[in-house]
């Protein structure tokens, strides 16, 4: 699959999925698009350097992906995810460092 390098692995998805807002809130109206598909579209945008209008159709309408990206940006979701990854990497480095000191 030519998009494989742009998409989250199951392990990566398992780590970030709990930090994302729920897809289904019980509100009336059109159901939200799948969060994983949206994130994969955002990753494609980031890694490709393309314009939003060039987003492959497999990720859904570019307007939907952009709207979700902007909403999560404004709500601090991305900051929360990146902070969690930074902390987990620091903890891992500390564990490695101190296990080598013993």
The first five atom37 places (N, CA, C, CB, O) and aatype in JSON, in Angstrom:
{
  "aatype": [20, 20, 20, 20, 20, 20, 20, 20, 20, 20, 20, 20, 20, 20, 20, 20, 20, 20, 20, 20, 20, 20, 20, 20, 20, 20, 20, 20, 20, 20, 20, 20, 20, 20, 20, 20, 20, 20, 20, 20, 20, 20, 20, 20, 20, 20, 20, 20, 20, 20, 20, 20, 20, 20, 20, 20, 20, 20, 20, 20, 20, 20, 20, 20, 20, 20, 20, 20, 20, 20, 20, 20, 20, 20, 20, 20, 20, 20, 20, 20, 20, 20, 20, 20, 20, 20, 20, 20, 20, 20, 20, 20, 20, 20, 20, 20, 20, 20, 20, 20, 20, 20],
  "atom_mask": [
    [1, 1, 1, 1, 1],
    [1, 1, 1, 1, 1],
    [1, 1, 1, 1, 1],
    [1, 1, 1, 1, 1],
    [1, 1, 1, 1, 1],
    [1, 1, 1, 1, 1],
    [1, 1, 1, 1, 1],
    [1, 1, 1, 1, 1],
    [1, 1, 1, 1, 1],
    [1, 1, 1, 1, 1],
    [1, 1, 1, 1, 1],
    [1, 1, 1, 1, 1],
    [1, 1, 1, 1, 1],
    [1, 1, 1, 1, 1],
    [1, 1, 1, 1, 1],
    [1, 1, 1, 1, 1],
    [1, 1, 1, 1, 1],
    [1, 1, 1, 1, 1],
    [1, 1, 1, 1, 1],
    [1, 1, 1, 1, 1],
    [1, 1, 1, 1, 1],
    [1, 1, 1, 1, 1],
    [1, 1, 1, 1, 1],
    [1, 1, 1, 1, 1],
    [1, 1, 1, 1, 1],
    [1, 1, 1, 1, 1],
    [1, 1, 1, 1, 1],
    [1, 1, 1, 1, 1],
    [1, 1, 1, 1, 1],
    [1, 1, 1, 1, 1],
    [1, 1, 1, 1, 1],
    [1, 1, 1, 1, 1],
    [1, 1, 1, 1, 1],
    [1, 1, 1, 1, 1],
    [1, 1, 1, 1, 1],
    [1, 1, 1, 1, 1],
    [1, 1, 1, 1, 1],
    [1, 1, 1, 1, 1],
    [1, 1, 1, 1, 1],
    [1, 1, 1, 1, 1],
    [1, 1, 1, 1, 1],
    [1, 1, 1, 1, 1],
    [1, 1, 1, 1, 1],
    [1, 1, 1, 1, 1],
    [1, 1, 1, 1, 1],
    [1, 1, 1, 1, 1],
    [1, 1, 1, 1, 1],
    [1, 1, 1, 1, 1],
    [1, 1, 1, 1, 1],
    [1, 1, 1, 1, 1],
    [1, 1, 1, 1, 1],
    [1, 1, 1, 1, 1],
    [1, 1, 1, 1, 1],
    [1, 1, 1, 1, 1],
    [1, 1, 1, 1, 1],
    [1, 1, 1, 1, 1],
    [1, 1, 1, 1, 1],
    [1, 1, 1, 1, 1],
    [1, 1, 1, 1, 1],
    [1, 1, 1, 1, 1],
    [1, 1, 1, 1, 1],
    [1, 1, 1, 1, 1],
    [1, 1, 1, 1, 1],
    [1, 1, 1, 1, 1],
    [1, 1, 1, 1, 1],
    [1, 1, 1, 1, 1],
    [1, 1, 1, 1, 1],
    [1, 1, 1, 1, 1],
    [1, 1, 1, 1, 1],
    [1, 1, 1, 1, 1],
    [1, 1, 1, 1, 1],
    [1, 1, 1, 1, 1],
    [1, 1, 1, 1, 1],
    [1, 1, 1, 1, 1],
    [1, 1, 1, 1, 1],
    [1, 1, 1, 1, 1],
    [1, 1, 1, 1, 1],
    [1, 1, 1, 1, 1],
    [1, 1, 1, 1, 1],
    [1, 1, 1, 1, 1],
    [1, 1, 1, 1, 1],
    [1, 1, 1, 1, 1],
    [1, 1, 1, 1, 1],
    [1, 1, 1, 1, 1],
    [1, 1, 1, 1, 1],
    [1, 1, 1, 1, 1],
    [1, 1, 1, 1, 1],
    [1, 1, 1, 1, 1],
    [1, 1, 1, 1, 1],
    [1, 1, 1, 1, 1],
    [1, 1, 1, 1, 1],
    [1, 1, 1, 1, 1],
    [1, 1, 1, 1, 1],
    [1, 1, 1, 1, 1],
    [1, 1, 1, 1, 1],
    [1, 1, 1, 1, 1],
    [1, 1, 1, 1, 1],
    [1, 1, 1, 1, 1],
    [1, 1, 1, 1, 1],
    [1, 1, 1, 1, 1],
    [1, 1, 1, 1, 1],
    [1, 1, 1, 1, 1]
  ],
  "atom_positions": [
    [[0.85, -1.18, 0.0], [0.0, 0.0, 0.0], [0.9, 1.24, 0.0], [-0.97, 0.0, 1.23], [1.75, 1.39, 0.87]],
    [[0.7, 2.11, -0.96], [1.57, 3.28, -1.1], [1.4, 4.3, 0.03], [1.32, 3.95, -2.42], [2.22, 5.2, 0.17]],
    [[0.35, 4.17, 0.82], [0.11, 5.11, 1.92], [0.63, 4.59, 3.26], [-1.38, 5.42, 2.03], [0.56, 5.29, 4.27]],
    [[1.15, 3.36, 3.27], [1.53, 2.7, 4.51], [2.49, 3.53, 5.37], [2.17, 1.38, 4.18], [2.35, 3.56, 6.59]],
    [[3.44, 4.2, 4.75], [4.42, 4.98, 5.51], [3.83, 6.23, 6.13], [5.57, 5.36, 4.62], [4.46, 6.86, 6.98]],
    [[2.64, 6.6, 5.71], [1.99, 7.8, 6.23], [1.04, 7.51, 7.38], [1.25, 8.5, 5.12], [0.59, 8.44, 8.05]],
    [[0.73, 6.26, 7.61], [-0.34, 5.93, 8.55], [0.18, 5.33, 9.84], [-1.3, 4.96, 7.91], [1.27, 4.75, 9.89]],
    [[-0.62, 5.49, 10.89], [-0.27, 4.96, 12.2], [-0.29, 3.45, 12.21], [-1.22, 5.5, 13.26], [-1.13, 2.82, 11.56]],
    [[0.65, 2.87, 12.94], [0.6, 1.43, 13.19], [-0.47, 1.18, 14.25], [2.01, 0.86, 13.64], [-0.94, 2.12, 14.89]],
    [[-0.85, -0.06, 14.42], [-1.83, -0.39, 15.46], [-1.31, 0.02, 16.84], [-2.16, -1.9, 15.44], [-2.08, 0.5, 17.68]],
    [[-0.02, -0.17, 17.09], [0.57, 0.19, 18.38], [0.52, 1.71, 18.59], [2.03, -0.31, 18.47], [0.17, 2.17, 19.67]],
    [[0.87, 2.47, 17.58], [0.81, 3.93, 17.68], [-0.63, 4.39, 17.93], [1.37, 4.59, 16.4], [-0.87, 5.27, 18.77]],
    [[-1.56, 3.8, 17.21], [-2.96, 4.17, 17.39], [-3.44, 3.84, 18.8], [-3.83, 3.44, 16.35], [-4.15, 4.63, 19.42]],
    [[-3.04, 2.69, 19.31], [-3.42, 2.27, 20.66], [-2.96, 3.3, 21.7], [-2.83, 0.87, 20.99], [-3.63, 3.51, 22.7]],
    [[-1.82, 3.92, 21.46], [-1.27, 4.89, 22.41], [-1.98, 6.25, 22.37], [0.2, 5.08, 22.15], [-2.15, 6.88, 23.41]],
    [[-2.4, 6.69, 21.18], [-3.0, 8.03, 21.13], [-4.53, 8.04, 21.18], [-2.55, 8.72, 19.88], [-5.13, 9.05, 21.55]],
    [[-5.14, 6.95, 20.82], [-6.6, 6.89, 20.73], [-7.29, 7.36, 22.02], [-7.04, 5.49, 20.4], [-8.27, 8.1, 21.94]],
    [[-6.82, 6.94, 23.21], [-7.5, 7.39, 24.43], [-7.39, 8.9, 24.69], [-6.94, 6.64, 25.62], [-8.16, 9.44, 25.48]],
    [[-6.44, 9.57, 24.04], [-6.26, 11.0, 24.26], [-7.13, 11.86, 23.33], [-4.81, 11.37, 24.06], [-7.19, 13.08, 23.48]],
    [[-7.81, 11.21, 22.39], [-8.64, 11.94, 21.43], [-10.08, 12.03, 21.93], [-8.6, 11.26, 20.06], [-10.54, 11.17, 22.67]],
    [[-10.78, 13.08, 21.51], [-12.2, 13.17, 21.86], [-12.97, 11.98, 21.27], [-12.8, 14.51, 21.36], [-12.57, 11.44, 20.24]],
    [[-14.05, 11.58, 21.91], [-14.83, 10.45, 21.38], [-15.43, 10.77, 20.02], [-15.94, 10.05, 22.36], [-15.8, 11.91, 19.74]],
    [[-15.53, 9.75, 19.19], [-16.13, 9.93, 17.87], [-17.64, 10.1, 17.99], [-15.82, 8.72, 16.95], [-18.24, 10.87, 17.24]],
    [[-18.25, 9.39, 18.93], [-19.7, 9.41, 19.06], [-20.07, 10.04, 20.39], [-20.29, 7.98, 18.94], [-19.72, 9.51, 21.45]],
    [[-20.76, 11.15, 20.34], [-21.11, 11.88, 21.55], [-22.58, 11.74, 21.92], [-20.77, 13.35, 21.38], [-23.01, 12.24, 22.96]],
    [[-23.35, 11.07, 21.09], [-24.77, 10.92, 21.35], [-25.6, 12.08, 20.83], [-25.01, 10.76, 22.8], [-26.83, 12.08, 20.95]],
    [[-24.93, 13.09, 20.27], [-25.64, 14.24, 19.72], [-26.27, 13.88, 18.4], [-24.7, 15.45, 19.55], [-25.78, 13.0, 17.68]],
    [[-27.37, 14.55, 18.08], [-28.02, 14.33, 16.79], [-27.19, 14.97, 15.68], [-29.46, 14.92, 16.8], [-26.33, 15.81, 15.93]],
    [[-27.47, 14.53, 14.48], [-26.76, 15.09, 13.33], [-25.89, 14.04, 12.67], [-25.91, 16.28, 13.74], [-25.94, 12.86, 13.0]],
    [[-25.12, 14.5, 11.75], [-24.26, 13.61, 10.99], [-23.19, 13.01, 11.89], [-23.61, 14.37, 9.82], [-22.56, 13.74, 12.66]],
    [[-22.96, 11.69, 11.82], [-21.93, 11.09, 12.67], [-20.54, 11.58, 12.25], [-21.99, 9.54, 12.59], [-20.29, 11.86, 11.08]],
    [[-19.66, 11.67, 13.23], [-18.29, 12.1, 12.96], [-17.57, 11.05, 12.13], [-17.53, 12.37, 14.26], [-17.89, 9.87, 12.17]],
    [[-16.59, 11.52, 11.4], [-15.73, 10.6, 10.66], [-14.82, 9.88, 11.66], [-14.88, 11.38, 9.57], [-14.59, 10.36, 12.76]],
    [[-14.32, 8.74, 11.26], [-13.43, 7.91, 12.06], [-12.17, 8.68, 12.46], [-13.06, 6.63, 11.3], [-11.48, 9.23, 11.59]],
    [[-11.87, 8.73, 13.76], [-10.7, 9.46, 14.24], [-9.39, 8.95, 13.63], [-10.62, 9.39, 15.74], [-8.52, 9.74, 13.27]],
    [[-9.25, 7.64, 13.52], [-8.0, 7.09, 12.98], [-7.79, 7.52, 11.54], [-7.98, 5.56, 13.09], [-6.68, 7.88, 11.15]],
    [[-8.85, 7.49, 10.75], [-8.76, 7.92, 9.36], [-8.37, 9.41, 9.3], [-10.09, 7.68, 8.63], [-7.55, 9.81, 8.48]],
    [[-8.96, 10.19, 10.18], [-8.66, 11.63, 10.22], [-7.19, 11.86, 10.59], [-9.57, 12.34, 11.24], [-6.51, 12.65, 9.94]],
    [[-6.71, 11.16, 11.63], [-5.31, 11.32, 12.05], [-4.38, 10.89, 10.92], [-5.01, 10.51, 13.33], [-3.38, 11.56, 10.65]],
    [[-4.69, 9.79, 10.26], [-3.84, 9.35, 9.15], [-3.82, 10.39, 8.03], [-4.34, 8.0, 8.6], [-2.78, 10.6, 7.4]],
    [[-4.94, 11.03, 7.77], [-4.97, 12.1, 6.78], [-4.11, 13.28, 7.22], [-6.39, 12.56, 6.54], [-3.42, 13.88, 6.4]],
    [[-4.16, 13.62, 8.49], [-3.33, 14.71, 9.02], [-1.86, 14.36, 8.91], [-3.69, 15.01, 10.49], [-1.04, 15.21, 8.56]],
    [[-1.51, 13.1, 9.19], [-0.12, 12.67, 9.05], [0.33, 12.74, 7.59], [0.06, 11.24, 9.59], [1.46, 13.13, 7.3]],
    [[-0.56, 12.35, 6.69], [-0.22, 12.44, 5.26], [0.09, 13.88, 4.9], [-1.39, 11.9, 4.38], [1.07, 14.16, 4.2]],
    [[-0.73, 14.79, 5.38], [-0.51, 16.21, 5.1], [0.85, 16.67, 5.64], [-1.63, 17.07, 5.71], [1.6, 17.34, 4.94]],
    [[1.14, 16.3, 6.86], [2.38, 16.71, 7.5], [3.6, 16.15, 6.78], [2.39, 16.28, 8.95], [4.57, 16.86, 6.54]],
    [[3.54, 14.89, 6.44], [4.7, 14.23, 5.83], [4.86, 14.54, 4.35], [4.6, 12.74, 6.01], [5.97, 14.53, 3.83]],
    [[3.77, 14.82, 3.67], [3.85, 15.06, 2.22], [4.21, 16.5, 1.88], [2.52, 14.7, 1.56], [4.82, 16.77, 0.85]],
    [[3.81, 17.42, 2.76], [4.05, 18.83, 2.48], [3.07, 19.4, 1.45], [5.46, 19.03, 1.99], [3.26, 20.51, 0.95]],
    [[2.05, 18.63, 1.14], [1.06, 19.05, 0.14], [0.1, 20.08, 0.73], [0.28, 17.84, -0.39], [0.11, 20.34, 1.93]],
    [[-0.71, 20.65, -0.14], [-1.78, 21.54, 0.3], [-2.98, 20.69, 0.7], [-2.16, 22.55, -0.82], [-3.14, 19.56, 0.24]],
    [[-3.82, 21.24, 1.57], [-4.98, 20.49, 2.06], [-5.83, 19.96, 0.9], [-5.83, 21.37, 2.97], [-6.33, 18.84, 0.98]],
    [[-5.99, 20.73, -0.13], [-6.84, 20.31, -1.25], [-6.28, 19.09, -1.99], [-7.0, 21.46, -2.23], [-6.99, 18.47, -2.78]],
    [[-5.03, 18.75, -1.74], [-4.4, 17.6, -2.39], [-4.5, 16.32, -1.57], [-2.94, 17.91, -2.66], [-3.96, 15.28, -1.95]],
    [[-5.19, 16.39, -0.46], [-5.34, 15.21, 0.41], [-6.02, 14.08, -0.37], [-6.16, 15.57, 1.69], [-7.07, 14.3, -0.98]],
    [[-5.42, 12.87, -0.36], [-6.06, 11.75, -1.05], [-7.47, 11.47, -0.52], [-5.21, 10.48, -0.91], [-7.73, 11.62, 0.67]],
    [[-8.36, 11.09, -1.4], [-9.76, 10.86, -1.04], [-9.95, 9.76, -0.01], [-10.55, 10.52, -2.28], [-10.96, 9.74, 0.69]],
    [[-9.01, 8.85, 0.11], [-9.12, 7.74, 1.06], [-9.24, 8.24, 2.51], [-7.91, 6.82, 0.94], [-9.72, 7.51, 3.37]],
    [[-8.82, 9.49, 2.78], [-8.89, 10.06, 4.12], [-10.15, 10.88, 4.34], [-7.69, 10.92, 4.38], [-10.36, 11.41, 5.44]],
    [[-10.97, 10.99, 3.35], [-12.19, 11.77, 3.46], [-12.0, 13.15, 2.86], [-12.61, 11.88, 4.92], [-10.91, 13.48, 2.39]],
    [[-13.05, 13.95, 2.88], [-12.95, 15.3, 2.32], [-11.89, 16.12, 3.06], [-14.31, 16.02, 2.38], [-11.83, 16.1, 4.29]],
    [[-11.08, 16.83, 2.31], [-10.01, 17.61, 2.94], [-10.56, 18.61, 3.95], [-9.19, 18.35, 1.88], [-9.92, 18.91, 4.95]],
    [[-11.77, 19.13, 3.66], [-12.37, 20.1, 4.57], [-12.65, 19.47, 5.94], [-13.67, 20.67, 3.97], [-12.47, 20.12, 6.98]],
    [[-13.09, 18.22, 5.93], [-13.39, 17.52, 7.19], [-12.11, 17.26, 7.99], [-14.11, 16.19, 6.92], [-12.07, 17.45, 9.2]],
    [[-11.07, 16.82, 7.28], [-9.8, 16.54, 7.95], [-9.21, 17.83, 8.51], [-8.8, 15.86, 6.97], [-8.74, 17.85, 9.65]],
    [[-9.24, 18.89, 7.72], [-8.72, 20.17, 8.2], [-9.52, 20.69, 9.4], [-8.72, 21.2, 7.07], [-8.95, 21.18, 10.37]],
    [[-10.84, 20.58, 9.32], [-11.69, 21.06, 10.42], [-11.37, 20.32, 11.71], [-13.18, 20.9, 10.07], [-11.3, 20.94, 12.78]],
    [[-11.18, 19.02, 11.62], [-10.85, 18.24, 12.82], [-9.47, 18.63, 13.34], [-10.9, 16.71, 12.52], [-9.27, 18.78, 14.54]],
    [[-8.5, 18.78, 12.42], [-7.15, 19.21, 12.81], [-7.21, 20.55, 13.56], [-6.24, 19.34, 11.56], [-6.63, 20.69, 14.64]],
    [[-7.92, 21.51, 13.0], [-8.0, 22.85, 13.59], [-8.73, 22.81, 14.94], [-8.72, 23.82, 12.64], [-8.33, 23.5, 15.88]],
    [[-9.78, 22.02, 15.03], [-10.54, 21.9, 16.28], [-9.64, 21.33, 17.37], [-11.79, 21.0, 16.1], [-9.61, 21.86, 18.49]],
    [[-8.92, 20.26, 17.07], [-8.03, 19.65, 18.05], [-6.87, 20.58, 18.41], [-7.49, 18.32, 17.52], [-6.43, 20.61, 19.56]],
    [[-6.4, 21.33, 17.43], [-5.34, 22.31, 17.7], [-5.86, 23.35, 18.7], [-4.87, 23.01, 16.38], [-5.21, 23.64, 19.7]],
    [[-7.03, 23.89, 18.42], [-7.6, 24.93, 19.27], [-7.96, 24.42, 20.67], [-8.84, 25.5, 18.62], [-7.91, 25.18, 21.64]],
    [[-8.3, 23.14, 20.78], [-8.67, 22.54, 22.07], [-7.47, 22.01, 22.85], [-9.66, 21.41, 21.85], [-7.62, 21.52, 23.97]],
    [[-6.27, 22.11, 22.26], [-5.06, 21.66, 22.94], [-4.83, 20.15, 22.89], [-5.1, 22.09, 24.36], [-3.99, 19.62, 23.62]],
    [[-5.57, 19.46, 22.03], [-5.44, 17.99, 21.94], [-4.04, 17.61, 21.46], [-6.51, 17.4, 20.98], [-3.41, 16.71, 22.02]],
    [[-3.54, 18.29, 20.44], [-2.2, 17.97, 19.91], [-1.13, 18.21, 20.97], [-1.89, 18.81, 18.66], [-0.2, 17.41, 21.1]],
    [[-1.26, 19.31, 21.72], [-0.29, 19.59, 22.77], [-0.3, 18.48, 23.83], [-0.59, 20.96, 23.43], [0.75, 18.07, 24.32]],
    [[-1.48, 18.01, 24.17], [-1.63, 16.93, 25.14], [-0.94, 15.65, 24.64], [-3.12, 16.66, 25.43], [-0.24, 14.98, 25.4]],
    [[-1.14, 15.31, 23.38], [-0.53, 14.11, 22.8], [0.99, 14.24, 22.78], [-1.07, 13.86, 21.37], [1.69, 13.33, 23.21]],
    [[1.49, 15.37, 22.28], [2.94, 15.55, 22.19], [3.58, 15.59, 23.57], [3.27, 16.83, 21.43], [4.67, 15.05, 23.75]],
    [[2.93, 16.21, 24.53], [3.45, 16.24, 25.9], [3.54, 14.83, 26.47], [2.56, 17.13, 26.8], [4.54, 14.48, 27.09]],
    [[2.52, 14.02, 26.26], [2.52, 12.64, 26.74], [3.67, 11.85, 26.12], [1.18, 11.95, 26.44], [4.32, 11.07, 26.8]],
    [[3.91, 12.04, 24.83], [5.01, 11.34, 24.17], [6.36, 11.8, 24.69], [4.94, 11.53, 22.66], [7.26, 10.99, 24.89]],
    [[6.51, 13.09, 24.9], [7.78, 13.61, 25.42], [8.04, 13.05, 26.82], [7.75, 15.16, 25.47], [9.15, 12.6, 27.11]],
    [[7.03, 13.06, 27.67], [7.19, 12.54, 29.03], [7.53, 11.05, 29.0], [5.92, 12.77, 29.85], [8.4, 10.6, 29.74]],
    [[6.85, 10.29, 28.14], [7.13, 8.85, 28.09], [8.55, 8.59, 27.6], [6.12, 8.13, 27.17], [9.2, 7.65, 28.07]],
    [[9.04, 9.39, 26.67], [10.41, 9.22, 26.18], [11.43, 9.62, 27.25], [10.63, 10.04, 24.91], [12.46, 8.97, 27.38]],
    [[11.15, 10.67, 28.0], [12.05, 11.08, 29.08], [12.11, 9.98, 30.14], [11.58, 12.42, 29.72], [13.19, 9.65, 30.63]],
    [[10.96, 9.41, 30.49], [10.92, 8.33, 31.47], [11.72, 7.12, 30.98], [9.47, 7.91, 31.76], [12.45, 6.5, 31.75]],
    [[11.58, 6.8, 29.72], [12.32, 5.69, 29.15], [13.82, 5.96, 29.19], [11.87, 5.42, 27.71], [14.6, 5.08, 29.56]],
    [[14.24, 7.16, 28.81], [15.66, 7.51, 28.85], [16.2, 7.47, 30.28], [15.87, 8.9, 28.25], [17.32, 7.0, 30.5]],
    [[15.42, 7.96, 31.24], [15.85, 7.91, 32.64], [16.0, 6.47, 33.11], [14.85, 8.65, 33.52], [16.96, 6.14, 33.8]],
    [[15.06, 5.63, 32.73], [15.11, 4.23, 33.12], [16.37, 3.56, 32.57], [13.85, 3.49, 32.63], [17.06, 2.82, 33.27]],
    [[16.66, 3.83, 31.3], [17.86, 3.27, 30.67], [19.11, 3.81, 31.36], [17.9, 3.6, 29.16], [20.03, 3.05, 31.69]],
    [[19.15, 5.13, 31.58], [20.32, 5.77, 32.19], [20.59, 5.2, 33.59], [20.12, 7.28, 32.27], [21.71, 4.82, 33.9]],
    [[19.54, 5.16, 34.42], [19.75, 4.72, 35.79], [19.95, 3.22, 35.9], [18.59, 5.14, 36.65], [20.59, 2.76, 36.85]],
    [[19.43, 2.43, 34.96], [19.69, 0.99, 35.02], [21.16, 0.69, 34.66], [18.74, 0.22, 34.05], [21.72, -0.3, 35.11]],
    [[21.76, 1.56, 33.85], [23.17, 1.38, 33.51], [24.1, 1.86, 34.63], [23.49, 2.13, 32.22], [25.27, 1.49, 34.66]],
    [[23.59, 2.67, 35.56], [24.38, 3.19, 36.68], [24.45, 2.19, 37.84], [23.78, 4.51, 37.17], [25.33, 2.28, 38.69]],
    [[23.51, 1.24, 37.86], [23.45, 0.29, 38.98], [24.53, -0.77, 38.89], [22.09, -0.38, 39.04], [24.62, -1.64, 39.75]]
  ]
}
